[in-house]
Amino acid sequence: MTEKLETDYLIIGAGAMGMAFADTLLTDTQASGARIMMVDGHAKPGGHWNDAYPFVTLHQPASFYGVASRELSTGKIDDTGLNKGLCDLSTGSDINSYFDQVMRHTFLPSGRVQYFPMCHYTGTPGSNETFHSITSGKKYEVTVTQKTVDATFLKNSVPSTHTPNFSVGDGVTFMPLNSLPGLTSTPDGYVVIGGGKTGIDACLWLLETGVDPDAICWIVSRDAWMLDRSNTQPAPEFVLKTITTQAAQMEAISAAKDLDDMYDRLEACGYFVRLDKTVCPSMFHGATISPLELDALRTIRNVVRMGHVQNVGQHEITLERGTIPTTPNTVHVDCSATAITNKGTKPIFAGNVITPQFVRSYQPLFSASLIAHAEATLGNDEDLKNKVCGVVPLPDSNEDFVRFTFAAMMNQYTWSTMDELSAWLRGNRLDGFSRAIADIPPGNKEAQAVFKRISAAGAPAVTRLGEFLAQLDEAVA
Ligand SMILES: Cc1cc2nc3c(=O)[nH]c(=O)nc-3n(C[C@H](O)[C@H](O)[C@H](O)COP(=O)(O)OP(=O)(O)OC[C@H]3O[C@@H](n4cnc5c(N)ncnc54)[C@H](O)[C@@H]3O)c2cc1C
């Protein structure tokens, strides 16, 4: 027997983006009282954070993560650990508890949100809205009067739930990094497979628990350009450094002779960092790292750059460009999941379906909140909504940095021309920088000098990125 339900907005996925979207929609449709239904396969809201490793933390400050209506940050500056001196980073358990509270204390008491956890959506967004409960098997069919929101589009993948794309022989000690804290005896050593954010987290955790750096072999198939976290601090005491780096970033881009020169200039001005200054990175995923974390990672000397792993055997690991020895008692740590697997894009507003994606670089939850605000306040003008919410495609390679930064800067320009939106941005806690910048007193001469640099270099930087983009498109054609 299928139960029939009705709602105004059906949100598929109660992960971080679905939650941030729902929160702003709830606030912005208070007058009309729009009803929201959320369907999600997990037992609790928060999406992939439910499956995260025990020592996971945000890699960006907590003050611009979460939903707009509720603070996540403690407001503290960390005074211990590898994030010392910088704004706090929430842990995985902080984030899970936070989203649970948002659901229980904000969404459900509003009387306008219905939440179906442990339910699998089986329909086609916008045309056939069906789902069933994983626990009871009960089936549901939903009539949606407004829109369906597909908050599953980015398809996050984490080590505990993904399948590695290489084979693992019998008798090999192999585990996702989630299982590291369960170790009961000291192995011969550790092989960390993956040079992305989870690989970094695994290496740092091992080092922080006292493992000798020489006991770690780190397989890095591609080196990455990374971002220095000390440049992305929203607290007032950091704002001058943040805007100074923004100015330097624009100047570096506008002065660049070619792409390689741009990456070099971005590194020279402190915007980009890399693990090893003698290795040229080819990847850019927006991983953010503190200076102390970078110093710690550089103590690992056995970094293997032989391409992707193909097989892990008891005595040998086969990679694209050679083999390295190992032992059955070495712990092989799987950090090879790509956080976001769907690199494709589609228009965010298309008929009766909304597909949240990034509209600002590095900011998925701000993006979801802004998309909900556009839906609630821009009427039925789909073209305008898509203009305001231009998709910022997720970066993978170095070159993608150009596409991604260009799209983000164009959006920022569009928003600056809209008075209501500019005021909304200043009041939205997820947009930490607009608020911090607006709070700088007009008499602050140092900051005013930096603003002058930003306005002088902003337009030339966009022009230069546009030229690089045209070259990249021409090379592809
Ligand atoms: C280790 C790590 C650290 C990160 N740190 C940061 C950070 O500091 N700052 C930052 O901005 N971003 C960070 N991110 C990026 C992160 O991906 C996003 O912040 C965000 O959590 C993504 O949320 P989401 O809602 O898009 O996806 P998900 O968390 O994957 O949520 C999607 C939900 O949809 C559900 N779902 C999928 N298909 C169905 C179906 N058919 N039926 C029902 N439900 C379904 C899933 O069960 C899931 O609950 C980090 C990511 C990782 C992995």
The ligand as a Tripos MOL2 file, in Angstrom:
@<TRIPOS>MOLECULE
LIG
   53    58     1     0     0
SMALL
NO_CHARGES

@<TRIPOS>ATOM
      1 C1         36.4450   15.2200    5.1180 C.3       1 LIG1
      2 C2         35.7130   16.3570    4.5030 C.ar      1 LIG1
      3 C3         35.8880   17.6400    5.0220 C.ar      1 LIG1
      4 C4         35.2160   18.7100    4.4530 C.ar      1 LIG1
      5 N1         35.4070   19.9510    4.9890 N.ar      1 LIG1
      6 C5         34.7390   21.0010    4.4560 C.ar      1 LIG1
      7 C6         34.9030   22.3290    4.9950 C.ar      1 LIG1
      8 O1         35.6550   22.5660    5.9100 O.2       1 LIG1
      9 N2         34.2070   23.3310    4.4650 N.ar      1 LIG1
     10 C7         33.3750   23.1200    3.4170 C.ar      1 LIG1
     11 O2         32.7500   24.0710    2.9790 O.2       1 LIG1
     12 N3         33.2200   21.9020    2.8680 N.ar      1 LIG1
     13 C8         33.8700   20.8420    3.3640 C.ar      1 LIG1
     14 N4         33.7070   19.5990    2.8140 N.ar      1 LIG1
     15 C9         32.8820   19.4870    1.6210 C.3       1 LIG1
     16 C10        31.5520   18.7600    1.8720 C.3       1 LIG1
     17 O3         31.4330   17.8990    0.7910 O.3       1 LIG1
     18 C11        30.3740   19.6670    1.9160 C.3       1 LIG1
     19 O4         30.5660   20.5320    2.9460 O.3       1 LIG1
     20 C12        29.0190   19.0550    2.2350 C.3       1 LIG1
     21 O5         29.0810   18.2760    3.3980 O.3       1 LIG1
     22 C13        28.4170   18.3110    1.1180 C.3       1 LIG1
     23 O6         27.0820   18.0490    1.4510 O.3       1 LIG1
     24 P1         26.0200   17.5020    0.4650 P.3       1 LIG1
     25 O7         24.7270   17.7440    1.1210 O.co2     1 LIG1
     26 O8         26.2570   18.0300   -0.9030 O.co2     1 LIG1
     27 O9         26.3120   15.9400    0.2950 O.3       1 LIG1
     28 P2         26.1310   14.6830    1.2250 P.3       1 LIG1
     29 O10        26.7190   14.9030    2.5440 O.co2     1 LIG1
     30 O11        26.6410   13.5280    0.4190 O.co2     1 LIG1
     31 O12        24.5430   14.5410    1.4160 O.3       1 LIG1
     32 C14        23.6970   13.9610    0.4730 C.3       1 LIG1
     33 C15        22.6620   13.1490    1.2160 C.3       1 LIG1
     34 O13        21.7640   12.6280    0.2410 O.3       1 LIG1
     35 C16        21.4100   11.3130    0.5990 C.3       1 LIG1
     36 N5         20.9830   10.6010   -0.6090 N.ar      1 LIG1
     37 C17        21.6770   10.3850   -1.7590 C.ar      1 LIG1
     38 N6         20.9130    9.6730   -2.6230 N.ar      1 LIG1
     39 C18        19.7310    9.4380   -1.9990 C.ar      1 LIG1
     40 C19        18.5220    8.7470   -2.3520 C.ar      1 LIG1
     41 N7         18.3470    8.1720   -3.5410 N.pl3     1 LIG1
     42 N8         17.5120    8.7070   -1.4590 N.ar      1 LIG1
     43 C20        17.6360    9.3130   -0.2480 C.ar      1 LIG1
     44 N9         18.7390    9.9830    0.1320 N.ar      1 LIG1
     45 C21        19.7780   10.0410   -0.7150 C.ar      1 LIG1
     46 C22        22.6790   10.7430    1.2110 C.3       1 LIG1
     47 O14        22.3560    9.6540    2.0650 O.3       1 LIG1
     48 C23        23.2100   11.9470    1.9870 C.3       1 LIG1
     49 O15        22.7140   11.9360    3.2910 O.3       1 LIG1
     50 C24        34.3490   18.5040    3.3470 C.ar      1 LIG1
     51 C25        34.1800   17.2190    2.8330 C.ar      1 LIG1
     52 C26        34.8430   16.1440    3.3970 C.ar      1 LIG1
     53 C27        34.6430   14.7660    2.8130 C.3       1 LIG1
@<TRIPOS>BOND
     1     1     2 1
     2     2     3 ar
     3     2    52 ar
     4     3     4 ar
     5     4     5 ar
     6     4    50 ar
     7     5     6 ar
     8     6     7 ar
     9     6    13 1
    10     7     8 2
    11     7     9 ar
    12     9    10 ar
    13    10    11 2
    14    10    12 ar
    15    12    13 ar
    16    13    14 ar
    17    14    15 1
    18    14    50 ar
    19    15    16 1
    20    16    17 1
    21    16    18 1
    22    18    19 1
    23    18    20 1
    24    20    21 1
    25    20    22 1
    26    22    23 1
    27    23    24 1
    28    24    25 2
    29    24    26 1
    30    24    27 1
    31    27    28 1
    32    28    29 2
    33    28    30 1
    34    28    31 1
    35    31    32 1
    36    32    33 1
    37    33    34 1
    38    33    48 1
    39    34    35 1
    40    35    36 1
    41    35    46 1
    42    36    37 ar
    43    36    45 ar
    44    37    38 ar
    45    38    39 ar
    46    39    40 ar
    47    39    45 ar
    48    40    41 1
    49    40    42 ar
    50    42    43 ar
    51    43    44 ar
    52    44    45 ar
    53    46    47 1
    54    46    48 1
    55    48    49 1
    56    50    51 ar
    57    51    52 ar
    58    52    53 1
@<TRIPOS>SUBSTRUCTURE
     1 LIG1         1 GROUP 0 **** ****
